[in-house]
Amino acid sequence: MRQLLCIAICLFTSIHFQAQEIEALVLDSETKKPIPFVNVIAYNNGKVMDGTATNVEGNFRLRLSVPTDSVVLSFVGYQRKKITNYSARHYYLNPVSNELITVEVRPGLNPALRIIRNAVENQKINNIQRNMSYTHDTYNVFNADVDSLSEEQIASLEDSSDIKTALFFKKQQAFLIENYSHVEYKPLNNRKETITATRTSGLKNPLIATLAAQIQPFSAYDNPISLFATEYLNPITSAGMKGYYYELRDTLYTEKDSVFIIDFAPKPGSNFKGVKGKVFIHSENWAITNAIYELDPSLSLSVEQESSSSENKDDSSTGTTILIAYEQLSSGHWFPKEVRTIIPLGSLVGNSNFFIWNTSFYRNIQLDVDRKTVKTGGAPIEVTEAAMERSNAYWDSLKGETTNARELETYRFNDSISEEAQLDRRLNNLTTLAKGYVSIRWFDLDLLSILDFNNFEGFRLGIGGRTNDRLAKWMSVGGYFAYGFGDKRFKYGGDLTFRLKRSHNVNLRVLYYDDVETTGEYELPSPTGVLDPGQFYRQLYINRMDYTQNLGFEVEGYLFKSFFVKAFNHNKRVWAGYDYNFADPNSLSDGQFFRLFETGLSVNWKIKDDYIQMGSDRVYLKPAKFPVISATMVKGWNGIWMGEYDYLRSQVRVDQTFKIMRLGSIGLRGEWNQVWGDVPLPLLLQTPGIFDRWGITAPNSFETVRPSEFINDQLVTGHFNLTFNPFRSKKGNFAPVLSLRFSAGWGTLSNPGRHTLVTVKTMEKGYYETGFVLDDLLKINFLRLGIGYFYRLGDYMFTDEWDNMAIKLSMRIKLGR
């Protein structure tokens, strides 16, 4: 009877228990900063009833659907906190005094390393990007704001400027960007993101908003971990296990599974870019559930041998932090739920600090989607035309909540400042300036055409440019005029370009120029119009050029994603700008003046390139990780439109860069050139040599070959460049970069006796050179200076050893550290 009464009382209590929801923010009691991934467990008589964890913002929501007598908050580095008052909106955890990560190196297997190894081995199962097609929506918020500013803090301020600053941030944020996009993905790395809504406080140009959404990683499995184009070795990888220390810090138990919390940091003396932080690993399939990455390189593990002892030194410095939170879907798979990057910018007023937050929320996740329905064609990231025109009501529907008054004030205030200062116009001008132009109303002045130099023309003074979208979006007119003080000749040219499809950069162009072209060096297609560094520096050493009049027709554009095609037809009149005579066996020309009619096709393929398409502009996010293939095929016709020579010319180039996280990077370039036909020197090939004993080094060039030294009709070249990670000093302010280089080439020339008045030298025996470059010895703002040494090898060495050597200056531009 007594047992029945107890059962009845329990049933009565359960029936009459009213479900309660706890929603609160967990903060550090000293810094008042939110604590992510705090374990929140509800108990009743010592038995676990329910549980959750705080998100990347430190918030949690726990619905108590069964009777509970307490809720316990716990996290590594903090004292456990038991709460029974569920009405509070903030809970504070007390940090453990002077607790720093310490690793004891002991014989035997480190239990943390065993767990990490299991997580690495199970990436094929747990890393969604490796084995499953999916779609999801992303809501991204990028803002600059203070972390806390209470009424009490404001009241304690005395300085009027501090009070004014505090009131400003009480009312609004400093900056706010929002993006909403739809993502479709299928393995491996076939990803399409369509940005359907975007807004930036103070600016209408979508460039900044779009770039802000791309700065942080998507997954804890990403390797390398990328932030602002800087790459860090992921500790949850096979390579990471060799360079990091791990320590098991805590184990969270549930009814049937466990979650292991492991600290990690680079081993002392590591020469790779590493991170410090925590990873949460679930015992079921060893999946990552949360991750914290601290990117400040000054934070590292203190390592102690078992027989030694040392005092921990307090290090309260904070660096950039990346937080990645996962959720387990109904299918059992773990998928990223939130990713937040926190960048500290320093203290502001009172006890508040100024931060940049970039947070991505992943919604409407659909896993195991049929690959045939996943559309990943076109640009990897594309901004729709309507993305900038969305109303506040539309944004509220996307976010699932009303835009608050503080956010609205941020947009209103910054928009008014931007309009008054004409920031959008200034940003557009800066974008144009980055391309080498200055906008003057409807005309863009070409800065690179004003002053130039090479060994043939000497200093070249000119002016040029083209019309911009303010005049017409569907067409553009360009032109230039120049004078070379070395050869004492005027040059000019112009083109009319019709933009047929801006989203694919499809253009039809008619052009004419009377100018000079480098003898025996052909430019492969560059969709961006930007020269690679080697080609840019090689122009300084040009000493042999041909005067050329060219009437041409060209059509170009992207057939798909990053496959750029250019078809052209050129009608040229060419004569050498140096002493030369061609002993033409067919008497097609007088040996000095040549008429050419040629058609050709060029392609440039950046395999799996990562870029943003906005109208006709492409913004590339990072260097290509896959091969870049460029090729050109040109056919010359005899008897068509005054053409005098029958020939076929082909060129293929492959560029590839490999990242080796703990070592550096390897850059490779291979190139094959061939000319079929008995043609004059302007149509042959010269080895790209830039010898100048005290000159400037250029990648993918022959540093010890004299300009115009070798002439070929068949040329094969290869360049190898091994760049080590920086050798950092203890303070980190001196970090030279060593590169080892090796170049080789082989070439032949048929009928060398046809070319008179010039020295003819070929490369049948093979040409070789080696050397090194030590970069970043001197830093002047964004300019990095170094030194290089190169040595000529093989059958084409000179008898005087000094003639085989070149000592050169290296220069490069680098933004950031």
CORCORUR-V207620 format. One record per run of one state. SS is the DSSP state (a for helix, b for strand, c for the rest). FROM is the first residue (numbers start at 1). LEN is the number of residues. If there is no record, write none. Layout:
# CORCORUR-V207620
ss & from & len
SS & FROM & LEN
SS & FROM & LEN
This chain:
# CORCORUR-V207620
ss & from & len
c & 1 & 1
a & 2 & 15
c & 17 & 3
b & 20 & 9
c & 29 & 5
b & 34 & 1
c & 35 & 4
b & 39 & 6
c & 45 & 2
b & 47 & 7
c & 54 & 5
b & 59 & 6
c & 65 & 5
b & 70 & 5
c & 75 & 3
b & 78 & 1
c & 79 & 2
b & 81 & 3
c & 84 & 6
b & 90 & 4
c & 94 & 1
b & 95 & 1
c & 96 & 6
b & 102 & 4
c & 106 & 5
a & 111 & 11
c & 122 & 1
a & 123 & 4
c & 127 & 1
a & 128 & 4
c & 132 & 2
b & 134 & 13
c & 147 & 4
a & 151 & 5
c & 156 & 4
a & 160 & 12
c & 172 & 3
b & 175 & 12
c & 187 & 3
b & 190 & 11
c & 201 & 2
b & 203 & 1
c & 204 & 2
a & 206 & 7
c & 213 & 12
b & 225 & 3
c & 228 & 2
b & 230 & 3
c & 233 & 5
a & 238 & 6
b & 244 & 10
c & 254 & 4
b & 258 & 9
c & 267 & 9
b & 276 & 7
c & 283 & 5
b & 288 & 7
c & 295 & 7
b & 302 & 4
c & 306 & 15
b & 321 & 8
c & 329 & 5
b & 334 & 14
c & 348 & 5
b & 353 & 15
c & 368 & 3
a & 371 & 3
c & 374 & 7
b & 381 & 3
c & 384 & 3
a & 387 & 3
c & 390 & 2
a & 392 & 8
c & 400 & 5
a & 405 & 17
c & 422 & 1
a & 423 & 12
c & 435 & 2
b & 437 & 4
c & 441 & 2
b & 443 & 4
a & 447 & 3
c & 450 & 1
b & 451 & 4
c & 455 & 3
b & 458 & 10
c & 468 & 7
b & 475 & 10
c & 485 & 4
b & 489 & 13
a & 502 & 3
c & 505 & 1
b & 506 & 13
c & 519 & 14
a & 533 & 9
c & 542 & 3
b & 545 & 16
c & 561 & 2
b & 563 & 14
c & 577 & 4
b & 581 & 2
c & 583 & 10
b & 593 & 14
c & 607 & 4
b & 611 & 4
c & 615 & 2
b & 617 & 4
c & 621 & 7
b & 628 & 9
c & 637 & 10
b & 647 & 14
c & 661 & 3
b & 664 & 13
c & 677 & 4
a & 681 & 3
c & 684 & 1
b & 685 & 2
c & 687 & 2
b & 689 & 1
c & 690 & 6
b & 696 & 1
c & 697 & 5
b & 702 & 1
c & 703 & 8
b & 711 & 2
c & 713 & 1
b & 714 & 11
c & 725 & 2
b & 727 & 2
c & 729 & 6
b & 735 & 14
c & 749 & 3
a & 752 & 3
b & 755 & 2
c & 757 & 6
b & 763 & 18
c & 781 & 2
b & 783 & 11
a & 794 & 3
c & 797 & 4
a & 801 & 4
b & 805 & 9
c & 814 & 4
